[in-house]
Amino acid sequence: MQEKPTQRPTFFVLEIALQAIEALRPVAARILTCDRELGEQLRDALSSVVLNIGEGNRSQGRLRVTRFSTAAGSANESRVALRAAVAWRYVEASDVQAGEELLDRVCAMLWRLGARR
């Protein structure tokens, strides 16, 4: 008898956060060429979103809420970094719009999961 491959259950907020990274990857690369510090901070914040969501998904109680709150804070940090990059004219507002919309969805989903940032 052949075993079925195991399929990981989908945790939608994590999938949306990963989509945000994919959407913002070229933008982050462009920002890095203009401002290394801001680009690295954006990249770190986006990674923090998904890592904290992943950890929170396997946590319980206060730790779960803390991880989701940290993820929400990092998502907001990412949005502010994008706004700063637009203000510095490293990128256009239209370049970041899709990623910002995904990050907004992530924040709303994390709020419903208990994040309070």
C-alpha positions, 0 to 999 in steps of 0.5 A: 500500500502506497502512502499518500503525501502529507499536505500541510493545512493552509493557514490563510493569513500566512499565505497572504503574508507570503503573497505580500513578500512576493508582490513586494520583492522587486520593490524591496530590491529597488529600495535596497539599491537606493537606500540599503538601510531602509531596504534591509529594514523592509526586508527584515520586517516582511520576514518578521511578519511571516515568521511570527505568524508561523510561530503563533500558529503553533503557539497557545494562549498569551504567546499566540496573541503575542506572536500575532501582535508582533506580526501585526507590528511588523506588517505596520512597520513594512507599510511605513517603510514603503511610505518612506520609500515613496516619500523619498521617491525611491519607488512610486506609490503605484509600485507598492499598492498591491503589496500594501493591500495584502499587508492590510488584509494580513493586519485585519486577519491578525486582529481577528486572531487576537493581535492588538497593535 
